[in-house]
Amino acid sequence: MLDSASTFSYNVHTSGSGSARLERTVRVREVGGSNPLSPTASPHENLHGGFFFFAMPIRTAAQTLIHQLHIHGVGAVFCVPGESYIHVLDALYEHHESIRLISARQEGGAAYMAEAYGKLTGRPGICFVTRGPGASNASIGVHTAWQDSTPMILFIGQAPRSHLDRDAFQEIDYRRMFGPMAKWVTQIDDARRVPEYLAHAFQLAVSGRPGPVVLALPEDMQSERHDVPDARPYQRLRAYPSPDDMRTLHQNLSRAERPLMIIGGSGWALDGVADIRAFAAANALPTVAAFRSQDLIDNHSPHYIGFTGVGVNPKLAQRLKESDLILAVGTRLDHMTTGGYTYLDVPRPHQTLIHVHADPDELGWVYQADLFINATPSEFATAARALPPVDGKRWAGWAESGRTEYLKYLEPTPMPGPINIGEIVSYLHERLPADSIITNGAGNYTAWVHRFYEFSIPRTQLAPISGAMGYGVPAAIAAKVVHPERIVVSFAGDGCFLMNGQELATAVHYGLNIIFIVVNNNMYGTIRMHQERNYPGHVHGTSLTNPDFAAYARAFGAYGEVVERTEDFGDAFERALQANRPALLELRVDPEAITPNTTLSAMRDEALAKQHL
């Protein structure tokens, strides 16, 4: 008899119409053993000698691919349709009740949506685009997923295999194109290997340092028919800290007098967030959020003392330099988190540095830590929570003063003009439920969002660590797809908004009732700021002529309103909430209001004064 774990295969023929015959592979399993086949395998009619016979369905590669997405738990796909993957679109139609398809208006927007989906869920965001121009447009989302360590899979329709290496219509070698910004780039040339490739893609996207995977799909391969078994659902690989690591951490923390914990990065499970918060509370450990990771720690906690990156409190930046121990958990300690690599010396920080990261290749890349801990953030957090608390009395004053500085920094500052963005953001924090999701792209306007909005629930802040403009609008669409029951508010500057403002049409089309807030100062504000700092008075290429953004929104069928005074915002926001459709509020802001702390004129005058020294 066969071993209970054994299977074998052979070919059988079944009758077809006329003289046609359909060949199918039949796999055999001993009665009493577990069924080795996928859920799609159907039992053969006959039973002989204690063996069941199973027939694998013959499917196109496109059908096999989409069924793998179903097996791996995909609930939504973002795309711009293209003829190069028309077979996949048809296979998606067959699964339209279980996999929602969101068709965007430009591939950059679709890729951002998939990246934001990955950030919000911890599962790979899925994007399909066509070859050549479509893939080029989508590359911005892949770059963001790489820099932000977000699980994502980009599928690209490719020219037929027989046309390749001829510079065929829209042909690109995607291995060369995406190689520097993806964890794996390949092309599926053999339809029988679709389950294998997808299983590896999912596993790789979520494991270690999460990130993007790119798979090219030759058009002719998609329609090939085979009877191949499905893969199992992917499993996330986890790295755990050793007991020696945790003992050394505890010893170092016990000797510290001015410790800080920086938390950030991706790959956090919700229970891991709860554990790291409990660890901070048990040790009265002052905690800092890495760039755009403010939702990992309850900002109302007495142990939270602020965030790094755009709009950082100068006192917090100084505090980071003055600390004697930094415990960095999950964050790569990237450029924005470290103030351009100035808070810690490169390569050997003067502070005692304990760096925790899931990917061993990240550890030691820039900073030589005193202790490297190769662990996923949630597994580290669970182990840290189990440690006996350290007596934090030595740093009680240090922690208290850090919290006081943070609370002082929350107070809105005066601004030129009738609109005060700080007061509006503070109003939203008070008005919105804690589970509301806030998205933004890149630009000086984000300094107000980061500084004056307080987060308390994980996965409520969606913003690009890569500093990519145009992110906030498509990210909000992904957020509303994942959480239709929640309020989603998207911030954008005027320059940032029009890089993907066309996705308003997507929000309207799918009934995604998002509130978009456009901060309009008629310029590329960040670049103008740098011009005034470095070349005062030499304004060139940064002025903008904008539409009436409220009218623009109404043209798509959304609600639109212009707000020109701070005191009018509350009523306008309530009207937007009650509109029962996507809504846009345009804030017309004085161009002088370049940051919460200064004006354009003051910045220019300071730069001119330095030139005359």
TISENU-831499 format. One record per residue (C-alpha): x, y, z. Coordinates in steps of 0.25 Angstrom, whole numbers, plus 5000, padded with zeros to 4 digits. Example, Ala and Ser with C-alpha at 12.3 -4.5 7.8 and 13.67 -1.06 7.14 Angstrom:
+------+------+------+
|    u |    v |    w |
+------+------+------+
| 5049 | 4982 | 5031 |
| 5055 | 4996 | 5029 |
+------+------+------+
This chain:
+------+------+------+
|    u |    v |    w |
+------+------+------+
| 5000 | 5000 | 5000 |
| 5004 | 5014 | 4998 |
| 5009 | 5022 | 5010 |
| 4997 | 5031 | 5015 |
| 5005 | 5043 | 5011 |
| 5008 | 5039 | 4997 |
| 5001 | 5043 | 4984 |
| 5004 | 5039 | 4970 |
| 4999 | 5044 | 4956 |
| 4995 | 5039 | 4943 |
| 4987 | 5044 | 4931 |
| 4973 | 5039 | 4927 |
| 4964 | 5043 | 4916 |
| 4949 | 5047 | 4917 |
| 4939 | 5048 | 4905 |
| 4937 | 5061 | 4899 |
| 4928 | 5066 | 4887 |
| 4930 | 5058 | 4875 |
| 4944 | 5052 | 4874 |
| 4950 | 5062 | 4883 |
| 4956 | 5057 | 4896 |
| 4960 | 5065 | 4909 |
| 4973 | 5060 | 4916 |
| 4973 | 5063 | 4931 |
| 4983 | 5059 | 4941 |
| 4977 | 5050 | 4952 |
| 4984 | 5050 | 4966 |
| 4982 | 5038 | 4975 |
| 4981 | 5038 | 4990 |
| 4980 | 5026 | 5000 |
| 4966 | 5026 | 5007 |
| 4968 | 5031 | 5021 |
| 4979 | 5041 | 5018 |
| 4977 | 5056 | 5017 |
| 4973 | 5062 | 5004 |
| 4986 | 5067 | 4998 |
| 4979 | 5075 | 4987 |
| 4974 | 5089 | 4987 |
| 4959 | 5093 | 4990 |
| 4957 | 5094 | 4975 |
| 4960 | 5079 | 4972 |
| 4947 | 5071 | 4969 |
| 4946 | 5057 | 4973 |
| 4946 | 5047 | 4962 |
| 4933 | 5038 | 4960 |
| 4940 | 5025 | 4962 |
| 4945 | 5018 | 4975 |
| 4954 | 5006 | 4973 |
| 4962 | 4998 | 4983 |
| 4962 | 5008 | 4995 |
| 4967 | 5020 | 4986 |
| 4959 | 5033 | 4983 |
| 4962 | 5039 | 4969 |
| 4963 | 5054 | 4968 |
| 4963 | 5062 | 4955 |
| 4970 | 5076 | 4955 |
| 4962 | 5086 | 4947 |
| 4968 | 5091 | 4934 |
| 4969 | 5106 | 4935 |
| 4975 | 5118 | 4928 |
| 4988 | 5124 | 4935 |
| 4979 | 5136 | 4937 |
| 4969 | 5128 | 4944 |
| 4979 | 5121 | 4952 |
| 4986 | 5134 | 4956 |
| 4973 | 5140 | 4961 |
| 4969 | 5128 | 4969 |
| 4983 | 5129 | 4976 |
| 4979 | 5143 | 4980 |
| 4967 | 5138 | 4986 |
| 4975 | 5127 | 4993 |
| 4984 | 5137 | 4999 |
| 4973 | 5146 | 5005 |
| 4972 | 5157 | 4995 |
| 4959 | 5165 | 4996 |
| 4962 | 5177 | 4987 |
| 4970 | 5180 | 4975 |
| 4974 | 5193 | 4969 |
| 4977 | 5195 | 4954 |
| 4976 | 5203 | 4941 |
| 4971 | 5193 | 4931 |
| 4980 | 5190 | 4919 |
| 4979 | 5180 | 4907 |
| 4992 | 5174 | 4911 |
| 4985 | 5167 | 4923 |
| 4971 | 5166 | 4917 |
| 4971 | 5151 | 4921 |
| 4973 | 5154 | 4936 |
| 4962 | 5165 | 4935 |
| 4952 | 5154 | 4931 |
| 4957 | 5144 | 4942 |
| 4955 | 5155 | 4952 |
| 4941 | 5156 | 4946 |
| 4939 | 5142 | 4951 |
| 4943 | 5146 | 4965 |
| 4935 | 5159 | 4965 |
| 4927 | 5155 | 4978 |
| 4940 | 5152 | 4986 |
| 4950 | 5162 | 4980 |
| 4946 | 5176 | 4979 |
| 4953 | 5183 | 4967 |
| 4955 | 5198 | 4968 |
| 4959 | 5204 | 4954 |
| 4967 | 5217 | 4956 |
| 4969 | 5228 | 4946 |
| 4984 | 5227 | 4945 |
| 4994 | 5216 | 4949 |
| 5001 | 5225 | 4959 |
| 4988 | 5227 | 4966 |
| 4985 | 5212 | 4966 |
| 4999 | 5208 | 4971 |
| 4998 | 5218 | 4982 |
| 4984 | 5212 | 4986 |
| 4991 | 5198 | 4986 |
| 5002 | 5203 | 4995 |
| 4993 | 5210 | 5004 |
| 4985 | 5197 | 5005 |
| 4997 | 5190 | 5009 |
| 5001 | 5200 | 5020 |
| 4987 | 5200 | 5026 |
| 4985 | 5184 | 5026 |
| 4999 | 5179 | 5027 |
| 4995 | 5170 | 5015 |
| 5001 | 5172 | 5001 |
| 4993 | 5183 | 4993 |
| 4990 | 5177 | 4979 |
| 4992 | 5186 | 4967 |
| 4990 | 5182 | 4952 |
| 4995 | 5191 | 4941 |
| 4998 | 5190 | 4926 |
| 5012 | 5190 | 4920 |
| 5021 | 5201 | 4916 |
| 5014 | 5214 | 4920 |
| 5005 | 5208 | 4930 |
| 5017 | 5201 | 4937 |
| 5025 | 5215 | 4937 |
| 5013 | 5222 | 4943 |
| 5012 | 5211 | 4954 |
| 5027 | 5212 | 4958 |
| 5024 | 5224 | 4967 |
| 5016 | 5214 | 4976 |
| 5027 | 5204 | 4976 |
| 5037 | 5214 | 4980 |
| 5028 | 5218 | 4991 |
| 5026 | 5204 | 4996 |
| 5041 | 5201 | 4996 |
| 5044 | 5214 | 5004 |
| 5033 | 5212 | 5013 |
| 5035 | 5196 | 5015 |
| 5021 | 5193 | 5010 |
| 5016 | 5180 | 5005 |
| 5011 | 5181 | 4991 |
| 5010 | 5173 | 4978 |
| 5010 | 5180 | 4965 |
| 5006 | 5171 | 4953 |
| 5009 | 5177 | 4939 |
| 5004 | 5172 | 4926 |
| 5015 | 5169 | 4917 |
| 5017 | 5167 | 4902 |
| 5015 | 5153 | 4896 |
| 5027 | 5144 | 4898 |
| 5029 | 5143 | 4883 |
| 5031 | 5158 | 4882 |
| 5041 | 5160 | 4893 |
| 5055 | 5165 | 4891 |
| 5050 | 5172 | 4878 |
| 5047 | 5186 | 4885 |
| 5033 | 5181 | 4883 |
| 5021 | 5190 | 4885 |
| 5022 | 5196 | 4899 |
| 5033 | 5186 | 4903 |
| 5041 | 5188 | 4915 |
| 5051 | 5179 | 4923 |
| 5044 | 5180 | 4936 |
| 5056 | 5173 | 4944 |
| 5065 | 5185 | 4940 |
| 5054 | 5195 | 4942 |
| 5049 | 5191 | 4955 |
| 5062 | 5184 | 4961 |
| 5067 | 5195 | 4970 |
| 5053 | 5198 | 4976 |
| 5047 | 5184 | 4978 |
| 5050 | 5172 | 4987 |
| 5048 | 5163 | 4975 |
| 5045 | 5165 | 4960 |
| 5042 | 5154 | 4950 |
| 5034 | 5150 | 4939 |
| 5025 | 5137 | 4938 |
| 5028 | 5131 | 4925 |
| 5023 | 5117 | 4929 |
| 5008 | 5117 | 4932 |
| 5009 | 5104 | 4940 |
| 5018 | 5112 | 4951 |
| 5007 | 5122 | 4954 |
| 5004 | 5117 | 4968 |
| 5019 | 5115 | 4971 |
| 5022 | 5130 | 4967 |
| 5010 | 5136 | 4974 |
| 5013 | 5128 | 4987 |
| 5027 | 5133 | 4987 |
| 5023 | 5147 | 4984 |
| 5013 | 5148 | 4995 |
| 5023 | 5142 | 5005 |
| 5034 | 5151 | 5001 |
| 5026 | 5164 | 5001 |
| 5022 | 5162 | 5016 |
| 5034 | 5156 | 5022 |
| 5047 | 5162 | 5027 |
| 5047 | 5177 | 5023 |
| 5033 | 5177 | 5016 |
| 5033 | 5183 | 5002 |
| 5029 | 5182 | 4987 |
| 5029 | 5170 | 4978 |
| 5028 | 5172 | 4963 |
| 5022 | 5161 | 4953 |
| 5022 | 5163 | 4938 |
| 5011 | 5154 | 4931 |
| 5013 | 5152 | 4916 |
| 5000 | 5153 | 4909 |
| 5000 | 5140 | 4902 |
| 5004 | 5133 | 4915 |
| 4991 | 5137 | 4922 |
| 4982 | 5130 | 4912 |
| 4990 | 5116 | 4913 |
| 4982 | 5105 | 4919 |
| 4988 | 5095 | 4929 |
| 4983 | 5087 | 4941 |
| 4992 | 5091 | 4952 |
| 4990 | 5090 | 4967 |
| 4988 | 5102 | 4976 |
| 4998 | 5107 | 4986 |
| 4994 | 5108 | 5001 |
| 4992 | 5122 | 5007 |
| 5005 | 5129 | 5010 |
| 5011 | 5130 | 5024 |
| 5018 | 5142 | 5029 |
| 5032 | 5139 | 5034 |
| 5035 | 5144 | 5048 |
| 5048 | 5147 | 5055 |
| 5049 | 5146 | 5070 |
| 5059 | 5153 | 5080 |
| 5068 | 5143 | 5088 |
| 5067 | 5143 | 5103 |
| 5082 | 5148 | 5103 |
| 5077 | 5160 | 5094 |
| 5066 | 5163 | 5104 |
| 5075 | 5162 | 5116 |
| 5086 | 5171 | 5110 |
| 5075 | 5181 | 5107 |
| 5070 | 5181 | 5121 |
| 5084 | 5183 | 5126 |
| 5086 | 5195 | 5117 |
| 5073 | 5201 | 5121 |
| 5076 | 5199 | 5135 |
| 5088 | 5208 | 5134 |
| 5082 | 5219 | 5126 |
| 5079 | 5233 | 5131 |
| 5073 | 5240 | 5118 |
| 5067 | 5228 | 5110 |
| 5058 | 5230 | 5098 |
| 5050 | 5220 | 5090 |
| 5048 | 5222 | 5076 |
| 5037 | 5214 | 5069 |
| 5033 | 5213 | 5055 |
| 5034 | 5205 | 5042 |
| 5024 | 5194 | 5037 |
| 5021 | 5180 | 5040 |
| 5014 | 5184 | 5053 |
| 5002 | 5175 | 5057 |
| 4992 | 5181 | 5066 |
| 4995 | 5173 | 5078 |
| 5010 | 5177 | 5076 |
| 5006 | 5192 | 5077 |
| 4998 | 5189 | 5090 |
| 5011 | 5182 | 5095 |
| 5020 | 5193 | 5092 |
| 5011 | 5203 | 5098 |
| 5010 | 5194 | 5111 |
| 5025 | 5193 | 5111 |
| 5027 | 5208 | 5110 |
| 5017 | 5210 | 5121 |
| 5023 | 5200 | 5131 |
| 5036 | 5206 | 5130 |
| 5032 | 5221 | 5129 |
| 5040 | 5221 | 5116 |
| 5039 | 5234 | 5108 |
| 5035 | 5230 | 5094 |
| 5037 | 5237 | 5081 |
| 5030 | 5234 | 5068 |
| 5038 | 5232 | 5055 |
| 5035 | 5240 | 5043 |
| 5020 | 5238 | 5040 |
| 5018 | 5227 | 5050 |
| 5011 | 5235 | 5060 |
| 4999 | 5225 | 5061 |
| 5008 | 5214 | 5067 |
| 5007 | 5221 | 5081 |
| 4995 | 5228 | 5087 |
| 4999 | 5243 | 5086 |
| 4991 | 5245 | 5099 |
| 5000 | 5236 | 5107 |
| 5009 | 5243 | 5118 |
| 5021 | 5235 | 5112 |
| 5019 | 5241 | 5097 |
| 5028 | 5253 | 5095 |
| 5027 | 5256 | 5080 |
| 5031 | 5252 | 5066 |
| 5042 | 5253 | 5057 |
| 5042 | 5258 | 5042 |
| 5035 | 5269 | 5036 |
| 5031 | 5279 | 5046 |
| 5039 | 5273 | 5057 |
| 5040 | 5281 | 5070 |
| 5054 | 5287 | 5071 |
| 5054 | 5284 | 5086 |
| 5052 | 5269 | 5083 |
| 5063 | 5269 | 5072 |
| 5072 | 5274 | 5083 |
| 5067 | 5264 | 5093 |
| 5070 | 5253 | 5083 |
| 5085 | 5258 | 5082 |
| 5086 | 5259 | 5097 |
| 5080 | 5245 | 5101 |
| 5090 | 5234 | 5106 |
| 5082 | 5222 | 5101 |
| 5073 | 5221 | 5089 |
| 5064 | 5208 | 5087 |
| 5060 | 5208 | 5072 |
| 5049 | 5198 | 5069 |
| 5044 | 5195 | 5055 |
| 5050 | 5208 | 5049 |
| 5061 | 5208 | 5039 |
| 5066 | 5221 | 5045 |
| 5065 | 5227 | 5032 |
| 5068 | 5241 | 5027 |
| 5056 | 5248 | 5032 |
| 5055 | 5241 | 5045 |
| 5069 | 5245 | 5049 |
| 5069 | 5259 | 5044 |
| 5078 | 5256 | 5032 |
| 5087 | 5247 | 5040 |
| 5090 | 5258 | 5050 |
| 5083 | 5253 | 5063 |
| 5092 | 5241 | 5063 |
| 5107 | 5241 | 5059 |
| 5110 | 5232 | 5047 |
| 5115 | 5221 | 5047 |
| 5117 | 5221 | 5063 |
| 5106 | 5228 | 5071 |
| 5111 | 5235 | 5084 |
| 5098 | 5230 | 5090 |
| 5097 | 5215 | 5094 |
| 5088 | 5210 | 5082 |
| 5080 | 5197 | 5082 |
| 5074 | 5195 | 5068 |
| 5062 | 5185 | 5066 |
| 5059 | 5182 | 5052 |
| 5053 | 5170 | 5045 |
| 5063 | 5170 | 5034 |
| 5077 | 5167 | 5037 |
| 5082 | 5174 | 5025 |
| 5076 | 5187 | 5031 |
| 5084 | 5186 | 5044 |
| 5097 | 5192 | 5043 |
| 5095 | 5198 | 5029 |
| 5097 | 5213 | 5034 |
| 5099 | 5212 | 5049 |
| 5107 | 5202 | 5057 |
| 5099 | 5199 | 5069 |
| 5103 | 5194 | 5083 |
| 5093 | 5184 | 5082 |
| 5086 | 5178 | 5069 |
| 5073 | 5171 | 5071 |
| 5068 | 5164 | 5059 |
| 5053 | 5162 | 5062 |
| 5040 | 5167 | 5056 |
| 5035 | 5178 | 5064 |
| 5023 | 5171 | 5069 |
| 5031 | 5159 | 5074 |
| 5041 | 5169 | 5080 |
| 5029 | 5176 | 5087 |
| 5024 | 5164 | 5093 |
| 5037 | 5160 | 5099 |
| 5040 | 5174 | 5104 |
| 5026 | 5174 | 5111 |
| 5030 | 5162 | 5118 |
| 5043 | 5168 | 5124 |
| 5043 | 5172 | 5139 |
| 5041 | 5187 | 5139 |
| 5053 | 5196 | 5141 |
| 5052 | 5207 | 5152 |
| 5050 | 5219 | 5144 |
| 5052 | 5229 | 5155 |
| 5066 | 5234 | 5150 |
| 5059 | 5239 | 5137 |
| 5046 | 5243 | 5142 |
| 5050 | 5258 | 5141 |
| 5055 | 5256 | 5127 |
| 5042 | 5249 | 5123 |
| 5033 | 5259 | 5129 |
| 5040 | 5271 | 5123 |
| 5040 | 5264 | 5109 |
| 5025 | 5263 | 5111 |
| 5023 | 5277 | 5115 |
| 5031 | 5282 | 5103 |
| 5022 | 5273 | 5094 |
| 5009 | 5279 | 5100 |
| 5014 | 5293 | 5098 |
| 5017 | 5290 | 5084 |
| 5002 | 5286 | 5082 |
| 4997 | 5300 | 5083 |
| 4994 | 5306 | 5070 |
| 5003 | 5318 | 5066 |
| 4999 | 5331 | 5059 |
| 4998 | 5331 | 5044 |
| 4997 | 5343 | 5034 |
| 4984 | 5343 | 5027 |
| 4970 | 5339 | 5032 |
| 4972 | 5324 | 5031 |
| 4980 | 5318 | 5042 |
| 4983 | 5303 | 5038 |
| 4988 | 5299 | 5052 |
| 4974 | 5303 | 5058 |
| 4967 | 5296 | 5048 |
| 4975 | 5283 | 5050 |
| 4973 | 5284 | 5065 |
| 4958 | 5286 | 5063 |
| 4958 | 5273 | 5054 |
| 4965 | 5265 | 5065 |
| 4954 | 5270 | 5075 |
| 4943 | 5267 | 5065 |
| 4947 | 5254 | 5059 |
| 4945 | 5240 | 5065 |
| 4958 | 5234 | 5069 |
| 4957 | 5223 | 5058 |
| 4957 | 5233 | 5047 |
| 4968 | 5232 | 5036 |
| 4976 | 5244 | 5033 |
| 4984 | 5243 | 5020 |
| 4994 | 5253 | 5013 |
| 5004 | 5254 | 5002 |
| 5016 | 5263 | 5003 |
| 5019 | 5278 | 5005 |
| 5020 | 5289 | 5015 |
| 5005 | 5288 | 5019 |
| 5008 | 5274 | 5025 |
| 5016 | 5281 | 5036 |
| 5002 | 5286 | 5042 |
| 4996 | 5272 | 5041 |
| 5007 | 5265 | 5048 |
| 5008 | 5275 | 5059 |
| 4994 | 5278 | 5063 |
| 4987 | 5265 | 5060 |
| 4988 | 5255 | 5071 |
| 4987 | 5240 | 5068 |
| 4983 | 5229 | 5078 |
| 4979 | 5217 | 5069 |
| 4988 | 5209 | 5061 |
| 4987 | 5210 | 5045 |
| 4980 | 5223 | 5045 |
| 4991 | 5231 | 5039 |
| 4994 | 5229 | 5024 |
| 5006 | 5237 | 5019 |
| 5018 | 5234 | 5010 |
| 5032 | 5233 | 5017 |
| 5037 | 5234 | 5003 |
| 5032 | 5249 | 5003 |
| 5024 | 5246 | 4990 |
| 5014 | 5257 | 4985 |
| 5001 | 5253 | 4981 |
| 4999 | 5242 | 4991 |
| 4988 | 5247 | 5000 |
| 4976 | 5246 | 4990 |
| 4978 | 5231 | 4985 |
| 4982 | 5227 | 5000 |
| 4969 | 5232 | 5005 |
| 4962 | 5224 | 4994 |
| 4969 | 5211 | 4999 |
| 4966 | 5215 | 5013 |
| 4951 | 5216 | 5010 |
| 4951 | 5203 | 5002 |
| 4957 | 5196 | 5015 |
| 4948 | 5203 | 5025 |
| 4936 | 5209 | 5018 |
| 4930 | 5211 | 5032 |
| 4940 | 5221 | 5037 |
| 4942 | 5236 | 5034 |
| 4954 | 5238 | 5024 |
| 4960 | 5252 | 5023 |
| 4971 | 5254 | 5012 |
| 4980 | 5267 | 5013 |
| 4987 | 5272 | 5001 |
| 4994 | 5285 | 4997 |
| 4990 | 5291 | 4983 |
| 5002 | 5285 | 4976 |
| 5001 | 5272 | 4983 |
| 4986 | 5271 | 4980 |
| 4987 | 5273 | 4965 |
| 4997 | 5261 | 4964 |
| 4986 | 5251 | 4966 |
| 4973 | 5260 | 4967 |
| 4967 | 5253 | 4956 |
| 4964 | 5241 | 4966 |
| 4953 | 5249 | 4971 |
| 4946 | 5243 | 4959 |
| 4949 | 5229 | 4965 |
| 4944 | 5233 | 4979 |
| 4931 | 5238 | 4973 |
| 4929 | 5226 | 4964 |
| 4930 | 5216 | 4975 |
| 4923 | 5224 | 4985 |
| 4934 | 5226 | 4995 |
| 4930 | 5238 | 5003 |
| 4944 | 5244 | 5007 |
| 4946 | 5258 | 5011 |
| 4958 | 5265 | 5003 |
| 4964 | 5277 | 5009 |
| 4973 | 5285 | 4999 |
| 4982 | 5296 | 5005 |
| 4983 | 5306 | 4994 |
| 4995 | 5316 | 4994 |
| 4997 | 5317 | 4979 |
| 5011 | 5311 | 4979 |
| 5020 | 5299 | 4982 |
| 5022 | 5304 | 4996 |
| 5034 | 5294 | 5000 |
| 5042 | 5298 | 4988 |
| 5039 | 5313 | 4990 |
| 5044 | 5312 | 5004 |
| 5057 | 5306 | 5000 |
| 5058 | 5317 | 4989 |
| 5057 | 5327 | 5000 |
| 5066 | 5321 | 5009 |
| 5077 | 5319 | 4999 |
| 5074 | 5329 | 4988 |
| 5066 | 5340 | 4994 |
| 5057 | 5347 | 4985 |
| 5060 | 5338 | 4973 |
| 5046 | 5332 | 4971 |
| 5046 | 5324 | 4959 |
| 5037 | 5312 | 4955 |
| 5030 | 5311 | 4968 |
| 5017 | 5320 | 4965 |
| 5004 | 5313 | 4961 |
| 4991 | 5317 | 4955 |
| 4981 | 5308 | 4961 |
| 4966 | 5305 | 4957 |
| 4955 | 5308 | 4967 |
| 4956 | 5295 | 4974 |
| 4942 | 5295 | 4980 |
| 4937 | 5296 | 4965 |
| 4947 | 5285 | 4961 |
| 4941 | 5276 | 4971 |
| 4926 | 5279 | 4967 |
| 4930 | 5276 | 4953 |
| 4933 | 5262 | 4957 |
| 4919 | 5261 | 4965 |
| 4926 | 5263 | 4978 |
| 4922 | 5274 | 4988 |
| 4931 | 5286 | 4988 |
| 4933 | 5298 | 4996 |
| 4943 | 5309 | 4998 |
| 4947 | 5313 | 5013 |
| 4954 | 5327 | 5014 |
| 4953 | 5329 | 5029 |
| 4957 | 5320 | 5041 |
| 4943 | 5322 | 5048 |
| 4936 | 5317 | 5036 |
| 4942 | 5304 | 5035 |
| 4934 | 5296 | 5046 |
| 4921 | 5299 | 5039 |
| 4927 | 5296 | 5025 |
| 4933 | 5283 | 5030 |
| 4919 | 5279 | 5036 |
| 4913 | 5281 | 5022 |
| 4923 | 5273 | 5016 |
| 4920 | 5261 | 5026 |
| 4906 | 5262 | 5023 |
| 4907 | 5263 | 5008 |
| 4906 | 5248 | 5006 |
| 4917 | 5248 | 4995 |
| 4931 | 5251 | 4994 |
| 4934 | 5266 | 4998 |
| 4945 | 5276 | 4996 |
| 4948 | 5288 | 5005 |
| 4958 | 5298 | 4999 |
| 4966 | 5306 | 5009 |
| 4971 | 5319 | 5003 |
| 4983 | 5322 | 5011 |
| 4993 | 5334 | 5011 |
| 5005 | 5330 | 5003 |
| 5013 | 5337 | 5015 |
| 5009 | 5325 | 5024 |
| 5020 | 5316 | 5020 |
| 5022 | 5308 | 5033 |
| 5016 | 5308 | 5047 |
| 5028 | 5316 | 5052 |
| 5031 | 5326 | 5042 |
| 5027 | 5334 | 5029 |
| 5033 | 5335 | 5015 |
| 5037 | 5350 | 5017 |
| 5044 | 5346 | 5031 |
| 5051 | 5335 | 5024 |
| 5056 | 5344 | 5012 |
| 5060 | 5355 | 5022 |
| 5068 | 5345 | 5030 |
| 5075 | 5339 | 5018 |
| 5079 | 5353 | 5012 |
| 5084 | 5357 | 5026 |
| 5094 | 5345 | 5026 |
| 5098 | 5349 | 5012 |
| 5103 | 5362 | 5016 |
| 5111 | 5357 | 5028 |
+------+------+------+
